[in-house]
Amino acid sequence: MAELNFHHLRYFWAVAQHRHLTRAAAALHVSPSALSIQLRQLEERLGHALFERRNRQMVLTEAGRIALAHADTIFRTGQELVSTL
């Protein structure tokens, strides 16, 4: 089984926060097309669509909401580690 790519997870997390691909891409300093490719790779890895694209907004699917809860925990734990050390 291939490991989870945490860069893909960080990109997903940013899009979920911004709810907009272009804004998230700008915040991450990547192109929207590169970000879209990374999201697609994460969705393929997980086997589920994480967003529904409605107009220009990115709306989380049920799988996306589950993934976001895990991503929040992962990144919060990482920040706690940095703060602790």
DSSP file (Angstrom, degrees, kcal/mol; ACC not computed):
  #  RESIDUE AA STRUCTURE BP1 BP2  ACC     N-H-->O    O-->H-N    N-H-->O    O-->H-N    TCO  KAPPA ALPHA  PHI   PSI    X-CA   Y-CA   Z-CA
    1    1 A M              0   0    0      0, 0.0     2,-0.1     0, 0.0     0, 0.0   0.000 360.0 360.0 360.0 131.8    0.0    0.0    0.0
    2    2 A A        -     0   0    0      1,-0.1     2,-0.1    43,-0.1     3,-0.1  -0.440 360.0-112.9 -72.5 146.2    1.4    3.4   -1.0
    3    3 A E        -     0   0    0     -2,-0.1     2,-0.3     1,-0.1    -1,-0.1  -0.360  34.3 -94.5 -76.6 158.9    1.8    5.9    1.8
    4    4 A L        -     0   0    0     -2,-0.1     2,-0.8     1,-0.1    -1,-0.1  -0.563  33.5-130.9 -72.8 133.5   -0.2    9.1    2.2
    5    5 A N     >  -     0   0    0     -2,-0.3     4,-1.7     1,-0.2     3,-0.2  -0.794  14.1-161.2 -87.9 112.3    1.5   12.1    0.6
    6    6 A F  H  > S+     0   0    0     -2,-0.8     4,-2.3     1,-0.2    -1,-0.2   0.733  88.8  60.9 -71.5 -21.9    1.4   14.9    3.3
    7    7 A H  H  > S+     0   0    0      2,-0.2     4,-2.2     1,-0.2    -1,-0.2   0.917 105.9  47.8 -66.0 -42.5    2.0   17.6    0.7
    8    8 A H  H  > S+     0   0    0     -3,-0.2     4,-2.7     1,-0.2    -2,-0.2   0.908 111.6  50.6 -61.7 -41.7   -1.2   16.5   -1.0
    9    9 A L  H  X S+     0   0    0     -4,-1.7     4,-2.6     1,-0.2    -2,-0.2   0.897 109.1  50.7 -64.8 -40.4   -3.0   16.5    2.3
   10   10 A R  H  X S+     0   0    0     -4,-2.3     4,-2.2     2,-0.2    -1,-0.2   0.902 111.2  48.8 -63.4 -41.1   -1.7   20.1    3.0
   11   11 A Y  H  X S+     0   0    0     -4,-2.2     4,-2.3     2,-0.2    -2,-0.2   0.927 111.6  49.0 -64.9 -44.5   -3.0   21.2   -0.3
   12   12 A F  H  X S+     0   0    0     -4,-2.7     4,-2.5     1,-0.2    -2,-0.2   0.930 110.3  51.8 -57.4 -46.3   -6.4   19.6    0.3
   13   13 A W  H  X S+     0   0    0     -4,-2.6     4,-1.9     1,-0.2    -1,-0.2   0.884 109.1  50.0 -60.2 -41.6   -6.5   21.3    3.7
   14   14 A A  H  X S+     0   0    0     -4,-2.2     4,-2.6     2,-0.2     5,-0.3   0.919 110.9  48.3 -65.0 -44.0   -5.8   24.7    2.2
   15   15 A V  H  X S+     0   0    0     -4,-2.3     4,-2.8     1,-0.2     5,-0.5   0.905 110.5  52.1 -63.6 -40.2   -8.5   24.3   -0.4
   16   16 A A  H  < S+     0   0    0     -4,-2.5    -1,-0.2    -5,-0.2    -2,-0.2   0.876 112.1  46.5 -63.3 -36.8  -10.9   23.2    2.3
   17   17 A Q  H  < S+     0   0    0     -4,-1.9    -2,-0.2    -5,-0.2    -1,-0.2   0.916 121.8  34.9 -70.5 -43.9  -10.1   26.3    4.3
   18   18 A H  H  < S-     0   0    0     -4,-2.6    -2,-0.2    -5,-0.1    -3,-0.2   0.736  88.9-149.5 -83.0 -24.2  -10.3   28.8    1.4
   19   19 A R  S  < S+     0   0    0     -4,-2.8    39,-1.6    -5,-0.3     2,-0.3   0.745  72.0  86.9  57.1  25.6  -13.2   26.9   -0.4
   20   20 A H  S  > S-     0   0    0     -5,-0.5     4,-2.2    37,-0.2     5,-0.2  -0.926  70.1-147.3-156.3 125.5  -11.7   28.2   -3.6
   21   21 A L  H  > S+     0   0    0     35,-0.4     4,-2.6    -2,-0.3     5,-0.2   0.916  98.7  47.9 -63.1 -46.3   -9.0   26.6   -5.7
   22   22 A T  H  > S+     0   0    0     34,-0.2     4,-2.2     2,-0.2    -1,-0.2   0.901 113.0  47.8 -65.3 -41.8   -7.5   29.9   -7.0
   23   23 A R  H  > S+     0   0    0      2,-0.2     4,-2.2     1,-0.2    -1,-0.2   0.912 113.4  47.9 -65.6 -41.5   -7.3   31.5   -3.6
   24   24 A A  H  X S+     0   0    0     -4,-2.2     4,-2.0     2,-0.2    -2,-0.2   0.911 110.3  52.4 -64.6 -41.4   -5.8   28.4   -2.1
   25   25 A A  H  X>S+     0   0    0     -4,-2.6     5,-2.4     1,-0.2     4,-0.9   0.912 109.5  49.4 -60.8 -42.4   -3.3   28.2   -4.9
   26   26 A A  H ><5S+     0   0    0     -4,-2.2     3,-0.6     1,-0.2    -1,-0.2   0.916 111.0  49.3 -63.3 -42.5   -2.2   31.8   -4.3
   27   27 A A  H 3<5S+     0   0    0     -4,-2.2    -1,-0.2     1,-0.2    -2,-0.2   0.833 115.5  44.1 -65.3 -31.8   -1.8   31.2   -0.6
   28   28 A L  H 3<5S-     0   0    0     -4,-2.0    -1,-0.2    -5,-0.2    -2,-0.2   0.519 109.5-123.8 -89.9  -6.7    0.3   28.1   -1.4
   29   29 A H  T <<5S+     0   0    0     -4,-0.9     2,-0.3    -3,-0.6    -3,-0.2   0.894  72.8 115.0  62.6  42.2    2.3   29.8   -4.1
   30   30 A V  S   <S-     0   0    0     -5,-2.4    -1,-0.3    -6,-0.1    -2,-0.2  -0.893  72.6 -95.8-131.1 164.1    1.4   27.2   -6.7
   31   31 A S     >  -     0   0    0     -2,-0.3     4,-2.4     1,-0.1     5,-0.2  -0.489  30.8-119.9 -77.5 151.6   -0.6   27.5   -9.9
   32   32 A P  H  > S+     0   0    0      0, 0.0     4,-2.5     0, 0.0     5,-0.2   0.882 115.2  52.9 -57.9 -37.2   -4.3   26.5   -9.8
   33   33 A S  H  > S+     0   0    0      2,-0.2     4,-2.0     1,-0.2     5,-0.1   0.907 109.1  48.2 -67.1 -39.6   -3.6   23.8  -12.4
   34   34 A A  H  > S+     0   0    0      2,-0.2     4,-2.1     1,-0.2    -1,-0.2   0.907 112.8  49.1 -64.6 -40.7   -0.8   22.3  -10.3
   35   35 A L  H  X S+     0   0    0     -4,-2.4     4,-2.4     1,-0.2    -2,-0.2   0.907 108.9  52.7 -65.0 -41.5   -3.0   22.4   -7.2
   36   36 A S  H  X S+     0   0    0     -4,-2.5     4,-2.3     1,-0.2    -1,-0.2   0.898 108.7  50.2 -60.5 -41.6   -5.8   20.7   -9.1
   37   37 A I  H  X S+     0   0    0     -4,-2.0     4,-2.2     2,-0.2    -1,-0.2   0.912 110.0  50.3 -63.1 -43.1   -3.5   17.9  -10.2
   38   38 A Q  H  X S+     0   0    0     -4,-2.1     4,-2.0     2,-0.2    -2,-0.2   0.904 110.8  49.1 -63.8 -41.3   -2.3   17.4   -6.6
   39   39 A L  H  X S+     0   0    0     -4,-2.4     4,-2.7     1,-0.2    -1,-0.2   0.917 109.7  51.7 -62.9 -43.0   -5.9   17.2   -5.4
   40   40 A R  H  X S+     0   0    0     -4,-2.3     4,-2.5     1,-0.2    -2,-0.2   0.895 108.6  51.5 -61.2 -40.3   -6.8   14.7   -8.1
   41   41 A Q  H  X S+     0   0    0     -4,-2.2     4,-2.3     2,-0.2    -1,-0.2   0.892 110.5  48.4 -64.6 -39.2   -3.9   12.5   -7.0
   42   42 A L  H  X S+     0   0    0     -4,-2.0     4,-2.6     2,-0.2     5,-0.2   0.923 111.2  50.2 -66.1 -43.2   -5.0   12.6   -3.4
   43   43 A E  H  X>S+     0   0    0     -4,-2.7     4,-1.8     1,-0.2     5,-1.3   0.906 111.4  48.6 -61.2 -41.0   -8.6   11.7   -4.4
   44   44 A E  H  <5S+     0   0    0     -4,-2.5    -1,-0.2     2,-0.2    -2,-0.2   0.910 111.3  50.2 -63.9 -41.6   -7.2    8.8   -6.5
   45   45 A R  H  <5S+     0   0    0     -4,-2.3    -2,-0.2     1,-0.2    -1,-0.2   0.899 117.2  39.7 -62.9 -41.4   -5.1    7.6   -3.6
   46   46 A L  H  <5S-     0   0    0     -4,-2.6    -1,-0.2     2,-0.2    -2,-0.2   0.683 104.6-130.0 -83.7 -18.6   -8.1    7.8   -1.2
   47   47 A G  T  <5S+     0   0    0     -4,-1.8     2,-0.3    -5,-0.2    -3,-0.2   0.700  74.1  89.4  78.7  19.2  -10.5    6.4   -3.7
   48   48 A H  S   <S-     0   0    0     -5,-1.3     2,-0.3    -6,-0.2    -1,-0.2  -0.998  80.0-111.2-146.8 145.9  -13.1    9.1   -3.1
   49   49 A A        -     0   0    0     -2,-0.3    15,-0.4     1,-0.1    14,-0.3  -0.619  25.9-168.9 -70.7 135.2  -13.9   12.6   -4.5
   50   50 A L        +     0   0    0     -2,-0.3    11,-1.9     1,-0.2     2,-0.3   0.665  65.7  33.9-100.3 -21.5  -13.2   15.1   -1.7
   51   51 A F  E     -A   60   0A   0      9,-0.3     2,-0.5    13,-0.1     9,-0.2  -0.956  60.3-146.5-133.2 150.8  -14.9   18.1   -3.3
   52   52 A E  E     -A   59   0A   0      7,-3.3     7,-2.9    -2,-0.3     2,-0.8  -0.973  26.9-135.5-106.5 132.6  -17.8   18.9   -5.5
   53   53 A R  E     +A   58   0A   0     -2,-0.5     2,-0.5     5,-0.2     5,-0.2  -0.814  27.0 178.9 -93.3 112.8  -17.0   21.8   -7.7
   54   54 A R  E >   -A   57   0A   0      3,-2.5     3,-3.0    -2,-0.8     2,-0.3  -0.959  63.1 -50.5-118.5 115.5  -20.0   24.2   -7.7
   55   55 A N  T 3  S-     0   0    0     -2,-0.5    -2,-0.0     1,-0.3     0, 0.0  -0.437 120.9 -30.0  54.0-116.9  -19.6   27.3   -9.8
   56   56 A R  T 3  S+     0   0    0     -2,-0.3   -35,-0.4    -3,-0.1     2,-0.3   0.350 120.6  96.5-109.0   5.3  -16.2   28.5   -8.6
   57   57 A Q  E <   -A   54   0A   0     -3,-3.0    -3,-2.5   -37,-0.1     2,-0.6  -0.679  66.9-136.8 -97.8 151.7  -16.5   27.1   -5.1
   58   58 A M  E     -A   53   0A   0    -39,-1.6     2,-0.5    -2,-0.3    -5,-0.2  -0.930  21.9-167.4-105.7 116.4  -15.2   23.9   -3.7
   59   59 A V  E     -A   52   0A   0     -7,-2.9    -7,-3.3    -2,-0.6     2,-0.1  -0.911  22.6-118.4-109.7 128.4  -17.7   22.1   -1.5
   60   60 A L  E     -A   51   0A   0     -2,-0.5    -9,-0.3    -9,-0.2     2,-0.1  -0.370  21.9-144.5 -65.4 137.6  -16.6   19.2    0.6
   61   61 A T     >  -     0   0    0    -11,-1.9     4,-2.4    -2,-0.1     5,-0.2  -0.324  38.3 -92.7 -82.6 178.0  -18.2   15.8    0.0
   62   62 A E  H  > S+     0   0    0      2,-0.2     4,-2.0     1,-0.2     5,-0.2   0.924 132.7  48.6 -59.6 -44.0  -18.9   13.5    2.9
   63   63 A A  H  > S+     0   0    0    -14,-0.3     4,-2.7     1,-0.2    -1,-0.2   0.881 109.7  53.7 -62.5 -37.5  -15.5   11.9    2.3
   64   64 A G  H  > S+     0   0    0    -15,-0.4     4,-2.6     2,-0.2    -2,-0.2   0.885 106.4  50.9 -64.3 -39.6  -14.0   15.4    2.2
   65   65 A R  H  X S+     0   0    0     -4,-2.4     4,-1.9     2,-0.2    -1,-0.2   0.897 112.1  47.3 -65.3 -39.1  -15.5   16.2    5.6
   66   66 A I  H  X S+     0   0    0     -4,-2.0     4,-1.8     2,-0.2    -2,-0.2   0.935 113.4  47.8 -65.6 -46.0  -14.0   13.0    7.0
   67   67 A A  H  X S+     0   0    0     -4,-2.7     4,-2.8     1,-0.2    -2,-0.2   0.887 109.8  53.5 -62.5 -38.9  -10.6   13.7    5.5
   68   68 A L  H  X S+     0   0    0     -4,-2.6     4,-3.0     2,-0.2    -1,-0.2   0.900 105.5  53.1 -64.5 -40.4  -10.7   17.3    6.7
   69   69 A A  H  X S+     0   0    0     -4,-1.9     4,-1.7     1,-0.2    -1,-0.2   0.915 113.2  44.0 -60.6 -42.0  -11.4   16.2   10.3
   70   70 A H  H  X S+     0   0    0     -4,-1.8     4,-2.7     2,-0.2    -2,-0.2   0.910 112.8  51.3 -68.6 -41.8   -8.3   13.9   10.1
   71   71 A A  H  X S+     0   0    0     -4,-2.8     4,-2.9     1,-0.2     5,-0.3   0.913 107.8  52.9 -62.6 -42.2   -6.2   16.6    8.4
   72   72 A D  H  X S+     0   0    0     -4,-3.0     4,-2.3     1,-0.2    -1,-0.2   0.929 112.0  45.8 -56.7 -45.4   -7.1   19.1   11.1
   73   73 A T  H  X S+     0   0    0     -4,-1.7     4,-2.5    -5,-0.2    -2,-0.2   0.920 112.9  49.7 -64.5 -44.8   -6.0   16.6   13.8
   74   74 A I  H  X S+     0   0    0     -4,-2.7     4,-2.1     1,-0.2    -2,-0.2   0.937 115.7  41.2 -61.1 -48.4   -2.8   15.8   11.9
   75   75 A F  H  X S+     0   0    0     -4,-2.9     4,-2.0     2,-0.2    -1,-0.2   0.837 114.1  52.2 -74.3 -31.1   -1.7   19.4   11.4
   76   76 A R  H  X S+     0   0    0     -4,-2.3     4,-2.2    -5,-0.3    -1,-0.2   0.917 111.0  48.3 -66.7 -42.3   -2.8   20.4   14.9
   77   77 A T  H  X S+     0   0    0     -4,-2.5     4,-2.2     2,-0.2    -2,-0.2   0.893 110.2  52.2 -63.6 -40.7   -0.7   17.6   16.4
   78   78 A G  H  X S+     0   0    0     -4,-2.1     4,-2.1     1,-0.2    -1,-0.2   0.908 109.7  48.7 -61.5 -42.0    2.2   18.6   14.2
   79   79 A Q  H  X S+     0   0    0     -4,-2.0     4,-2.6     1,-0.2    -2,-0.2   0.881 109.3  52.9 -66.6 -37.3    2.0   22.2   15.5
   80   80 A E  H  X S+     0   0    0     -4,-2.2     4,-2.6     2,-0.2    -1,-0.2   0.892 107.6  52.1 -63.1 -39.3    1.8   20.9   19.1
   81   81 A L  H  X S+     0   0    0     -4,-2.2     4,-2.4     2,-0.2    -2,-0.2   0.940 111.1  46.4 -61.2 -47.7    5.0   18.9   18.4
   82   82 A V  H  < S+     0   0    0     -4,-2.1    -2,-0.2     1,-0.2    -1,-0.2   0.922 114.5  47.9 -62.0 -43.8    6.8   22.0   17.1
   83   83 A S  H  < S+     0   0    0     -4,-2.6    -1,-0.2     1,-0.2    -2,-0.2   0.880 112.2  49.6 -64.1 -38.2    5.5   24.1   20.0
   84   84 A T  H  <        0   0    0     -4,-2.6    -2,-0.2     1,-0.2    -1,-0.2   0.899 360.0 360.0 -68.8 -41.1    6.5   21.5   22.6
   85   85 A L     <        0   0    0     -4,-2.4    -1,-0.2    -5,-0.2    -2,-0.2   0.483 360.0 360.0 -86.7 360.0   10.1   21.1   21.3
